[in-house]
Amino acid sequence: MADRHTWTAAPAAAEHARSVLAAAWSCSVTAEGGREEFVGAHTVAADGRVLLHVPEDSALLAAAICSPRGEPSAVLEFADVAPVPVRNRIRARLWLAGWFVPEDGHLSFRPTRAVLRRSGGTVVVGLDELADAEPDPLALAEAQLLTHLADAHPDAVERLTRLVEPDSLHGAVRVQPLAVDRHGLTLRIERLRGNGDVRLPFHAPADDVSQLTERMHVLLTQASVAACPRPLQRQRTDRDG
């Protein structure tokens, strides 16, 4: 078992960016020809390069051929959307600036700059770090894991709130699982006005779903022996009652 001081309780920016690239189903491309949305058209190479598959008559393909090589000719935007319905579902955004190079029936994007915006702020991700990083091992399974937790085990989500500081639950009307990665689970606490997020770190990283199951059992066991917080306030349906 890993010592808790030998790993971070949250993914590094480059790892987070690679996870966004791996899990995103669509991307927006802003180039000379305007802005286009491509759904299910991109893949990611082992070194982090984005490969975009577009029709032969695409305006983007023509712009890539005509654009001077070495100049930023496009900006790609990827949105990290929470799989569970919550307020403000965009958890992070990733922008890649660079240019396209036509290769073997697709466009290979050569980034010159990578910017990640997440709840902790906006950070420029080093291109070497982005190329060397790997996506979180749970990134592709996260949507199914979170929706199953929210839909089939709302009692477990309620129990996990016992691990949250009472002040963070003040005024809460609903708590939903927002994100999970190898380092921990994040809960979205919704209030009548606004919302906030609380992270519950695992005692050790989870490298696959079976390890995640064990980590979740540990959290639930800890929650079972924790003092119960104040119950969530229920939103009233009228002003007087």
C-alpha positions, 0 to 999 in steps of 0.5 A: 500500500502506498504511503499517503505522503508519496502521492498527491490527493489530486491529479496534476494539471498535465494528467488532468488535461490528458484525462479530458482529452481521453474522455471528451467526445467532441471538440470545437475547432476555431480556425480561419474558416470559423468555428466548427464542432466535431463529434466523435471525430478525434482520437489521441495518440500515445504522445498526446497529439490530437488526430482529427478525422474530417471529410476530404472536402472540409474547409478545415482541411483546406485551411490546414494545407494553406496555412503557413507551417509553424504559425498557430492556425487553430485553437481546439477546445475540449469541455469536461462535462460532469456525467451526473446532472448537477448545476454548472456541469462543465468541470474543466476546459482545455484549450490547445493552440497550434496548427494542423498537419495533414497525415494519412487521411486525418489531421494531426494537431501540433500544439504550441500552447496548452491551457487548462481551466479547472475549479482551482484556477487556470494553468498553462500546461507544459507541452513536454509534461502533456506529452509524457503524462497519461490519462487517469486510469479511471477516466474512461469508466468515470461516467458509468461509475458516477451515474451508477453511484448517483442512481443506484446508491443515493444512500451511500452518497448521503452517508459520505456527507458524514465525512464533510465538515458541517460548515460545508453542508450549511444550507445544502439541499442536494449532494451529488457525486461530481467527479472521481479519479484515482486519487479521490471522490469529489462531491457537489454540494448544492444550496438554495443559492450557489454550490460548492465542491468537497473532495474526499481523498482515498487513502491510496491511489486506485489504479483500476475499478477493483481498487476503486471499489476497495477505496470506496468501501474504506470511505463508507466505513469511515463515514459509518463511524463518523458523527452524523452531520446536520440533515440536508435542508429540503427546498420548500415548494412555497414561501409559507409552508 
